[in-house]
């Protein structure tokens, strides 16, 4: 027996609009149950005979979920503002440093609470209620958004399979993360458990950033209670409302938008008088239960992996239904005459639709929706739902994609530059292929022992100085192996009480040098945090031949991310700077001052003229 709701839409706008939807359904039930709505003085209660949902009135905060004999699945207390189910955002006036009137704990945190309540629909098999708040211009410091929190209740019957599941474990209690049972590490989210109520967690590090996941993999996560056997799941059937594309990392606990692993460049910025509206979601909140405790974890997990997409039940005109979405198809080819005389199908590539802009700007575009898919292994047909009017511009594809039409861009071909002299890494937008050390014994999270995401362990940045106590990393092309000899993060070195810049060396040989030609060093950066790169050729003490400005604030090193936003730099090297025989390129991460300043490389390649 299972039951579910769906957190469907959040549409903040400078004009009157709809906001956050919550769909309540019963799934895989033996028979249909009638929905009931009790409209009381301070709360509204919706029930379908299996689940009972209590929502404060007129605020719209979910204060109670009764299911499977458990009085409340939520931790809630009326005298604490951060408990229950609610919607919030962090905001500010550009450049002002002023905080909003709803500020909590010193942060610019606005928790949306309705001031008006209305029953929109009440039928035997459908209930819709609204909790709305309209911006008051007289409150000059208030967040300038209209919000409508909605609850939908009716039935859908669907169950499908899929999705990977390689991160499952018993989790420590909240009490075991608090002092004196735990000590805080480099930042407040990371603690080392020293005296837990449950002894099995003693000595472990627990940190919410160890459980981040790429958007493409963030389909289902949740919690299981063994007595009584109950599952609480959050399912995201589509990532079209999220920013950063399929590889963008995010906390599983963050449903909508944040700047984790991206930094301030992914903030929504609104000008005076600008109209903005964005659909967030749907997100599926799924509850299920089992008859007994035998294999309860596996049973509840498998049962939770359900989806139906695109949904057709949201009533908002801002959520395009299936018949309002277009189809894109075509071919994506790679032309590299240095390895093949034929154009190569870009199998397993990600295809996305975004607004026009500078290369890579789609990673930072948060105002608009995104859509992407992955090309199949056996062919290069693109099948694609779109939901915005996208203008590619004449320099790329001279077409406008409209809703309810198909579009064939024919073949799009990407070409290679000069011949590759050497390369380090794999151009996959992550640093996962490089050497990731074991953590120090006092920082172990047992989940990630012998795990493919070994980089999720805490404190790995400290291991660089352990492995290179006196001299920085040296990589010899043709001798070194990037899987073993290239540290996954170019970090600072602690000297006394300060953190100093570090310089890595790449040593390579050339049998011939075209002195009048131009060579190109291509640097693909998987993540950066307050970094500045300098490149020198065959002279470690001279002026850099190339330098970046300070860039990046995604904090992926601290947050156990193997990538954040992608950056790329092309370094032009005059042939006269090189010599026949041995050459050295010096890569300096020149921004010291903090343990987390640095970069993660994705891929490095030297091309000839």
Buried (B, 14 or more C-beta within 10 A) or exposed (E): BBBBBBBBBBBBBBEEBBBBBBBBBBBBBEEEBEBBBEEEEEBBBBBBBBBBBBBBBBBBBBBBBBBBEBEBBBEBEEEEBEBBBBBBBBBBEEEEEEBBEBBBEEEBBBBBBBEEBEEEBBEEEBBBBBBBBEBEEEEEEBBBBBBBBBBBBBBBEEEEEEBEEEBEEEBBEEEBBEEEBBEEBBEEBBBBBBEBEEEEBBBBBBBBBBBBBBBBBBBBBBEBBEEBBBBBBBBBBBBBBBBBBBBBBBBBEEBBBBBBBBBEBBBEEBEEEEEBEBBBBBBBBBBBBBEEEEEBBEBBBEBBBBBBBBBEBBBBEBBBEEEBBBBBBBBBBBEBEEEEEEBBBBBEBBBEBBBEEEEEEBBBBBBBBBBBBEBEEEEBEBEBBBBBEBEBEEEEBEBEBEEEEEBEBEEBEEEEEBEBBBBBBBBBBBBBBBBBBEBBEEBBBEBBEEBEBBBBBBBBBBBBBEEBEEEBBEBBBEEBEBEEBBBBBBBBBBEEEEBEBBBBBBBBBBEEBEEEBEBBBBBBBBBBBBBBBBBBBBEEEEEBBBBBEEBBBBBBBBBBBBBBBBBEBEBEBEBEBBBEEEBBBBBBBBBBEBBBBBBBBBBBBBBBE
